[in-house]
C-alpha cells in the first residue's frame, strides 16, 4: 500500500524545487548558504565546472521525517537534498555527483538526501566537497 503523503508537504517540496530552479539561474560562487526559501529550508548554492549546483538544506524534524519516509529517522540536525533531474543534468556535463553517498527518499523517489548530525556552515561545505569531488578546492573547505 502506498504511503499517504500530506498535500501540504508536497506543496512545500514543490515550492522549494521552484526556488532551486531559480537559484540555478542566478549568479553563483564556490559555496553560498542562502537564507530561508521556506520555513526550515535554506539553499546551498555552488558551481562545479561551470554547472550550477543547488541543494536544499532542511532543518525541521517533521520535514526530515517526511523526506526520509519514516518518523523513526535517526536523531539529526539537518538533511541535505538534491533532486534526481538536477543530479543527472550535472552528471551529463561530466561532473561526478556521488549519489552513492546519498539515500533515495522512499516517499519522494526523485529526491536524494544526506543526513547531518551537526550542521554548521563549515560541515555542510566539507560534505559538499565529499559528495561532489570535482568541486574546486577552496580555502574555507
N, CA, C and O of each residue as an XYZ file, in Angstrom:
564
protein
N       0.843     -1.173      0.000
C       0.000      0.000      0.000
C       0.894      1.244      0.000
O       1.877      1.312      0.739
N       0.558      2.184     -0.800
C       1.344      3.425     -0.893
C       1.179      4.249      0.379
O       0.103      4.299      0.975
N       2.257      4.884      0.773
C       2.254      5.738      1.959
C       1.520      7.036      1.647
O       1.763      7.653      0.611
N       0.626      7.452      2.536
C      -0.096      8.712      2.348
C       0.860      9.883      2.576
O       1.547      9.934      3.596
N       0.906     10.817      1.637
C       1.760     11.995      1.750
C       0.864     13.214      1.863
O       0.071     13.487      0.962
N       0.982     13.957      2.972
C       0.133     15.145      3.122
C       0.344     16.133      1.977
O       1.478     16.399      1.579
N      -0.749     16.669      1.457
C      -0.686     17.617      0.347
C       0.151     18.829      0.731
O       0.907     19.350     -0.089
N       0.022     19.268      1.950
C       0.741     20.465      2.388
C       2.245     20.295      2.222
O       2.912     21.210      1.739
N       2.793     19.147      2.612
C       4.230     18.955      2.463
C       4.617     18.851      0.992
O       5.648     19.388      0.587
N       3.813     18.175      0.197
C       4.102     18.079     -1.241
C       4.179     19.465     -1.865
O       5.033     19.727     -2.712
N       3.286     20.348     -1.441
C       3.308     21.717     -1.957
C       4.576     22.445     -1.523
O       5.159     23.196     -2.305
N       5.001     22.229     -0.290
C       6.240     22.847      0.195
C       7.426     22.333     -0.621
O       8.299     23.110     -1.006
N       7.458     21.040     -0.881
C       8.532     20.449     -1.673
C       8.556     21.044     -3.076
O       9.630     21.307     -3.617
N       7.393     21.258     -3.667
C       7.311     21.870     -4.993
C       7.812     23.314     -4.972
O       8.509     23.740     -5.893
N       7.461     24.070     -3.925
C       7.931     25.464     -3.823
C       9.453     25.509     -3.651
O      10.114     26.388     -4.202
N      10.000     24.574     -2.896
C      11.457     24.514     -2.740
C      12.089     24.175     -4.085
O      13.110     24.760     -4.446
N      11.504     23.246     -4.830
C      12.029     22.889     -6.154
C      12.036     24.106     -7.077
O      12.985     24.300     -7.837
N      10.986     24.926     -7.017
C      10.946     26.146     -7.820
C      12.065     27.102     -7.403
O      12.721     27.700     -8.255
N      12.280     27.244     -6.108
C      13.355     28.114     -5.603
C      14.723     27.603     -6.053
O      15.607     28.390     -6.392
N      14.889     26.290     -6.052
C      16.145     25.691     -6.522
C      16.340     26.029     -7.998
O      17.439     26.403     -8.407
N      15.293     25.901     -8.794
C      15.378     26.218    -10.221
C      15.765     27.662    -10.472
O      16.589     27.948    -11.341
N      15.174     28.568     -9.718
C      15.512     29.992     -9.853
C      16.964     30.219     -9.457
O      17.692     30.929    -10.150
N      17.391     29.619     -8.346
C      18.762     29.811     -7.861
C      19.795     29.246     -8.834
O      20.920     29.742     -8.903
N      19.420     28.216     -9.580
C      20.360     27.652    -10.563
C      20.653     28.649    -11.675
O      21.700     28.572    -12.318
N      19.732     29.586    -11.905
C      19.936     30.602    -12.934
C      20.611     31.860    -12.420
O      21.023     32.712    -13.206
N      20.725     31.981    -11.100
C      21.347     33.160    -10.503
C      22.866     33.062    -10.534
O      23.430     32.012    -10.842
N      23.509     34.166    -10.212
C      24.963     34.196    -10.113
C      25.396     33.286     -8.970
O      24.787     33.285     -7.901
N      26.441     32.521     -9.203
C      26.911     31.560     -8.206
C      28.344     31.824     -7.821
O      29.110     32.459     -8.546
N      28.679     31.313     -6.651
C      30.060     31.335     -6.184
C      30.431     29.896     -5.854
O      29.655     28.970     -6.089
N      31.614     29.726     -5.313
C      32.069     28.393     -4.931
C      31.123     27.741     -3.927
O      30.788     26.564     -4.062
N      30.695     28.497     -2.927
C      29.819     27.967     -1.891
C      29.079     29.118     -1.230
O      29.687     30.088     -0.780
N      27.768     28.998     -1.180
C      26.959     30.020     -0.527
C      25.791     29.326      0.159
O      25.098     28.507     -0.445
N      25.584     29.657      1.413
C      24.450     29.134      2.163
C      23.444     30.263      2.263
O      23.628     31.207      3.032
N      22.384     30.161      1.484
C      21.398     31.229      1.399
C      20.443     31.260      2.581
O      20.478     30.399      3.461
N      19.590     32.277      2.575
C      18.565     32.399      3.601
C      17.431     31.424      3.346
O      17.442     30.689      2.359
N      16.455     31.422      4.237
C      15.322     30.510      4.107
C      14.478     30.847      2.880
O      14.146     32.008      2.641
N      14.139     29.822      2.112
C      13.227     29.984      0.983
C      11.835     29.486      1.366
O      10.845     29.846      0.729
N      11.763     28.677      2.382
C      10.550     28.167      3.016
C      10.918     27.987      4.483
O      12.101     27.869      4.803
N       9.950     27.963      5.371
C      10.295     27.756      6.778
C      11.107     26.469      6.975
O      10.665     25.375      6.622
N      12.294     26.630      7.542
C      13.158     25.491      7.807
C      13.940     24.966      6.618
O      14.532     23.890      6.698
N      13.954     25.709      5.510
C      14.666     25.254      4.305
C      15.533     26.388      3.762
O      15.049     27.480      3.466
N      16.823     26.097      3.641
C      17.771     27.038      3.043
C      18.380     26.374      1.819
O      18.331     25.151      1.681
N      18.949     27.174      0.934
C      19.597     26.623     -0.250
C      21.111     26.674     -0.101
O      21.672     27.648      0.402
N      21.753     25.608     -0.548
C      23.208     25.534     -0.616
C      23.536     25.695     -2.095
O      23.234     24.825     -2.912
N      24.157     26.822     -2.421
C      24.375     27.195     -3.819
C      25.850     27.097     -4.154
O      26.700     27.612     -3.428
N      26.146     26.428     -5.263
C      27.530     26.253     -5.666
C      27.601     26.173     -7.187
O      26.591     26.279     -7.883
N      28.798     25.987     -7.671
C      29.033     25.830     -9.102
C      30.205     24.879     -9.253
O      31.210     24.994     -8.551
N      30.069     23.950    -10.165
C      31.149     22.994    -10.402
C      31.346     22.846    -11.905
O      30.417     22.501    -12.635
N      32.553     23.107    -12.349
C      32.900     23.030    -13.776
C      31.916     23.794    -14.653
O      31.544     23.329    -15.730
N      31.500     24.961    -14.191
C      30.587     25.808    -14.942
C      29.122     25.420    -14.818
O      28.252     26.108    -15.352
N      28.838     24.323    -14.118
C      27.453     23.868    -13.953
C      26.913     24.333    -12.601
O      27.581     24.173    -11.579
N      25.718     24.902    -12.591
C      25.128     25.303    -11.309
C      24.757     24.065    -10.490
O      24.346     23.043    -11.040
N      24.905     24.173     -9.187
C      24.550     23.089     -8.284
C      23.874     23.712     -7.076
O      24.498     24.463     -6.326
N      22.602     23.400     -6.890
C      21.835     23.973     -5.780
C      21.148     22.831     -5.043
O      20.348     22.095     -5.622
N      21.466     22.693     -3.772
C      20.851     21.682     -2.933
C      20.007     22.383     -1.880
O      20.239     23.551     -1.569
N      19.036     21.676     -1.336
C      18.209     22.253     -0.283
C      18.617     21.646      1.058
O      18.885     20.449      1.162
N      18.657     22.494      2.070
C      19.036     22.086      3.419
C      17.810     22.224      4.308
O      17.324     23.331      4.541
N      17.319     21.108      4.798
C      16.094     21.040      5.583
C      16.445     20.875      7.052
O      17.297     20.056      7.397
N      15.790     21.653      7.932
C      16.131     21.571      9.350
C      14.968     21.216     10.275
O      15.200     20.881     11.436
N      13.729     21.277      9.798
C      12.594     20.936     10.660
C      12.461     19.413     10.762
O      12.393     18.729      9.741
N      12.423     18.880     11.986
C      12.309     17.417     12.151
C      11.125     16.797     11.410
O      11.257     15.700     10.867
N       9.993     17.455     11.372
C       8.829     16.899     10.666
C       9.095     16.803      9.165
O       8.692     15.830      8.528
N       9.765     17.796      8.600
C      10.099     17.763      7.172
C      11.113     16.660      6.884
O      10.998     15.947      5.888
N      12.098     16.526      7.756
C      13.113     15.483      7.586
C      12.446     14.111      7.628
O      12.767     13.239      6.820
N      11.523     13.917      8.563
C      10.810     12.645      8.663
C      10.007     12.364      7.392
O       9.950     11.220      6.941
N       9.388     13.393      6.811
C       8.619     13.219      5.569
C       9.531     12.764      4.431
O       9.197     11.832      3.700
N      10.667     13.414      4.284
C      11.575     13.069      3.192
C      12.176     11.687      3.410
O      12.297     10.901      2.470
N      12.552     11.392      4.661
C      13.113     10.069      4.960
C      12.057      8.981      4.822
O      12.388      7.819      4.586
N      10.781      9.353      4.969
C       9.712      8.381      4.841
C       9.468      7.592      6.106
O       8.811      6.551      6.086
N      10.002      8.093      7.208
C       9.865      7.348      8.445
C      10.009      8.301      9.616
O      10.968      9.069      9.686
N       9.075      8.253     10.513
C       9.155      9.109     11.689
C      10.253      8.643     12.632
O      10.613      9.369     13.559
N      10.789      7.451     12.416
C      11.828      6.912     13.292
C      13.232      7.144     12.720
O      14.141      6.355     12.976
N      13.409      8.205     11.961
C      14.736      8.507     11.414
C      15.690      8.793     12.573
O      15.252      9.201     13.648
N      16.974      8.586     12.363
C      17.915      8.837     13.457
C      17.933     10.316     13.850
O      17.637     11.191     13.035
N      18.280     10.575     15.098
C      18.386     11.963     15.555
C      19.354     12.685     14.627
O      20.474     12.225     14.405
N      18.925     13.796     14.096
C      19.734     14.500     13.114
C      19.433     15.994     13.177
O      18.352     16.408     13.597
N      20.400     16.785     12.755
C      20.236     18.233     12.801
C      19.687     18.786     11.494
O      18.999     19.807     11.488
N      19.990     18.111     10.382
C      19.577     18.638      9.080
C      19.640     17.547      8.025
O      20.222     16.481      8.228
N      19.021     17.850      6.891
C      19.006     16.947      5.746
C      19.357     17.783      4.522
O      18.755     18.833      4.292
N      20.324     17.325      3.738
C      20.741     17.995      2.514
C      20.178     17.195      1.346
O      20.448     16.000      1.230
N      19.399     17.839      0.479
C      18.720     17.113     -0.596
C      19.065     17.668     -1.968
O      19.341     18.855     -2.140
N      19.039     16.757     -2.942
C      19.189     17.119     -4.351
C      18.168     16.294     -5.120
O      17.911     15.140     -4.778
N      17.583     16.886     -6.160
C      16.623     16.121     -6.951
C      17.356     15.383     -8.067
O      18.408     15.811     -8.542
N      16.773     14.278     -8.462
C      17.369     13.384     -9.460
C      17.659     14.120    -10.765
O      18.728     13.931    -11.345
N      16.732     14.955    -11.242
C      16.920     15.635    -12.525
C      18.140     16.551    -12.500
O      18.923     16.571    -13.450
N      18.301     17.303    -11.424
C      19.459     18.186    -11.340
C      20.748     17.373    -11.253
O      21.734     17.700    -11.913
N      20.746     16.321    -10.447
C      21.946     15.478    -10.328
C      22.325     14.902    -11.689
O      23.498     14.913    -12.061
N      21.347     14.402    -12.430
C      21.635     13.828    -13.745
C      22.078     14.892    -14.746
O      22.908     14.609    -15.611
N      21.546     16.102    -14.648
C      21.975     17.187    -15.538
C      23.437     17.548    -15.294
O      24.191     17.793    -16.236
N      23.828     17.578    -14.031
C      25.229     17.882    -13.699
C      26.127     16.724    -14.132
O      27.209     16.945    -14.675
N      25.685     15.502    -13.897
C      26.458     14.320    -14.297
C      26.617     14.290    -15.817
O      27.680     13.922    -16.318
N      25.567     14.675    -16.561
C      25.624     14.701    -18.027
C      26.670     15.690    -18.535
O      27.166     15.558    -19.653
N      26.999     16.677    -17.712
C      28.034     17.654    -18.094
C      29.424     17.152    -17.719
O      30.404     17.888    -17.834
N      29.511     15.898    -17.270
C      30.804     15.299    -16.962
C      31.269     15.513    -15.531
O      32.434     15.274    -15.215
N      30.375     15.960    -14.669
C      30.731     16.217    -13.273
C      30.195     15.079    -12.404
O      29.030     14.696    -12.513
N      31.046     14.558    -11.559
C      30.621     13.472    -10.675
C      29.870     14.026     -9.476
O      30.381     14.864     -8.733
N      28.659     13.546     -9.304
C      27.882     13.767     -8.092
C      27.736     12.369     -7.512
O      27.065     11.522     -8.102
N      28.350     12.117     -6.371
C      28.383     10.775     -5.795
C      27.044     10.425     -5.155
O      26.876     10.533     -3.940
N      26.091     10.003     -5.990
C      24.766      9.650     -5.488
C      24.817      8.438     -4.560
O      23.871      8.194     -3.811
N      25.909      7.678     -4.602
C      26.072      6.542     -3.707
C      26.187      6.959     -2.251
O      25.957      6.147     -1.355
N      26.538      8.217     -2.003
C      26.631      8.718     -0.638
C      25.326      9.351     -0.172
O      25.218      9.793      0.972
N      24.347      9.394     -1.049
C      23.020      9.892     -0.711
C      22.096      8.689     -0.495
O      22.395      7.574     -0.922
N      20.996      8.934      0.159
C      19.927      7.947      0.295
C      18.771      8.416     -0.565
O      18.444      9.602     -0.581
N      18.146      7.482     -1.287
C      16.991      7.844     -2.110
C      15.757      7.840     -1.220
O      15.498      6.872     -0.505
N      15.012      8.913     -1.269
C      13.793      9.020     -0.474
C      12.769      8.001     -0.953
O      12.509      7.885     -2.150
N      12.187      7.263     -0.006
C      11.119      6.325     -0.357
C       9.807      7.064     -0.583
O       8.995      6.644     -1.408
N       9.593      8.153      0.135
C       8.363      8.930     -0.009
C       8.362      9.776     -1.272
O       7.317      9.986     -1.888
N       9.529     10.256     -1.651
C       9.692     11.140     -2.811
C      10.847     10.579     -3.647
O      11.974     11.058     -3.522
N      10.592      9.573     -4.500
C      11.651      8.857     -5.216
C      12.606      9.724     -6.039
O      13.721      9.288     -6.326
N      12.212     10.911     -6.419
C      13.096     11.788     -7.187
C      14.023     12.615     -6.329
O      14.736     13.477     -6.843
N      14.028     12.368     -5.013
C      14.846     13.150     -4.086
C      15.897     12.249     -3.442
O      15.591     11.157     -2.964
N      17.127     12.723     -3.439
C      18.231     12.047     -2.757
C      18.664     12.929     -1.596
O      18.647     14.154     -1.708
N      19.053     12.315     -0.480
C      19.405     13.123      0.678
C      20.575     12.546      1.468
O      20.886     11.358      1.384
N      21.210     13.422      2.234
C      22.261     13.061      3.193
C      21.881     13.704      4.517
O      21.446     14.855      4.555
N      22.046     12.961      5.593
C      21.695     13.466      6.922
C      22.925     14.013      7.635
O      24.044     13.544      7.432
N      22.687     15.017      8.473
C      23.752     15.644      9.266
C      23.442     15.519     10.747
O      22.333     15.823     11.185
N      24.426     15.070     11.517
C      24.293     15.073     12.977
C      24.475     16.493     13.500
O      23.889     16.886     14.509
N      25.298     17.243     12.788
C      25.669     18.600     13.174
C      25.736     19.395     11.885
O      26.367     18.946     10.927
N      25.106     20.565     11.828
C      25.059     21.263     10.543
C      25.558     22.695     10.619
O      24.779     23.644     10.529
N      26.843     22.834     10.782
C      27.433     24.166     10.686
C      27.731     24.449      9.211
O      27.748     23.533      8.388
N      27.959     25.693      8.892
C      28.295     26.068      7.513
C      29.550     25.317      7.064
O      29.622     24.848      5.928
N      30.525     25.204      7.946
C      31.771     24.504      7.618
C      31.519     23.014      7.349
O      32.077     22.444      6.411
N      30.673     22.392      8.179
C      30.359     20.970      7.995
C      29.645     20.739      6.667
O      29.958     19.790      5.948
N      28.704     21.588      6.347
C      27.963     21.455      5.087
C      28.915     21.603      3.908
O      28.832     20.850      2.937
N      29.816     22.571      3.993
C      30.798     22.803      2.930
C      31.697     21.583      2.757
O      31.963     21.164      1.630
N      32.159     21.017      3.851
C      33.023     19.837      3.805
C      32.303     18.658      3.158
O      32.873     17.969      2.312
N      31.067     18.428      3.549
C      30.289     17.321      2.982
C      30.027     17.560      1.495
O      30.079     16.616      0.706
N      29.750     18.792      1.101
C      29.532     19.104     -0.309
C      30.749     18.710     -1.140
O      30.606     18.181     -2.242
N      31.943     18.964     -0.614
C      33.168     18.568     -1.323
C      33.278     17.051     -1.442
O      33.792     16.545     -2.440
N      32.802     16.325     -0.439
C      32.838     14.868     -0.485
C      31.815     14.330     -1.495
O      32.097     13.365     -2.207
N      30.638     14.945     -1.559
C      29.577     14.489     -2.450
C      29.837     14.847     -3.908
O      29.410     14.142     -4.822
N      30.547     15.960     -4.107
C      30.864     16.436     -5.455
C      32.381     16.615     -5.539
O      32.891     17.726     -5.392
N      33.105     15.500     -5.779
C      34.577     15.549     -5.758
C      35.193     16.558     -6.724
O      36.299     17.038     -6.479
N      34.505     16.890     -7.813
C      35.056     17.824     -8.800
C      34.973     19.278     -8.345
O      35.520     20.160     -9.006
N      34.304     19.540     -7.236
C      34.215     20.905     -6.735
C      35.622     21.390     -6.432
O      36.364     20.748     -5.689
N      35.984     22.523     -7.011
C      37.344     23.038     -6.876
C      37.710     23.261     -5.413
O      36.863     23.669     -4.618
N      38.974     22.995     -5.050
C      39.404     23.260     -3.681
C      39.198     24.720     -3.327
O      39.273     25.607     -4.178
N      38.941     24.944     -2.065
C      38.654     26.289     -1.602
C      39.245     26.450     -0.210
O      39.213     25.509      0.583
N      39.768     27.591      0.094
C      40.436     27.828      1.371
C      39.530     27.576      2.573
O      40.015     27.167      3.628
N      38.242     27.808      2.438
C      37.332     27.661      3.578
C      36.867     26.227      3.786
O      36.167     25.942      4.757
N      37.249     25.308      2.878
C      36.783     23.907      2.984
C      37.441     23.170      4.115
O      37.157     21.992      4.332
